[in-house]
Amino acid sequence: MNPWETWKKGFDAWENATAQYLEQVLKSESVLTPSGALLTAAMKTKAQMDKAAAQWWGLMGLPTKRDQERLLHTVNQLQSKLLDLEEKLEAAQQKE
């Protein structure tokens, strides 16, 4: 047996044992509860930062992310209507 295969078998055995252990640890309440609390706190902080950034942009007279998204949606609607009109015009011209 070559050294690579021996090393690979040892690594696979270590990986399987480690994966089983970590799966048990990560499913435990002592890990999930603080992780959930940390994630909740991070998301609340992000929401506050986003709100502050939007207010700052607004105070500077610049469009906020929400304004830009609303404008992009309107542009997409107009583009869709324009494509529909072009198709109707082309169909009408082909009938003539």
Secondary structure, 3 states (H helix, E strand, C coil): CCHHHHHHHHHHHHHHHHHHHHHHHHHCHHHHHHHHHHHHHHHHHHHHHHHHHHHHHHHCCCCCHHHHHHHHHHHHHHHHHHHHHHHHHHHHHHHC
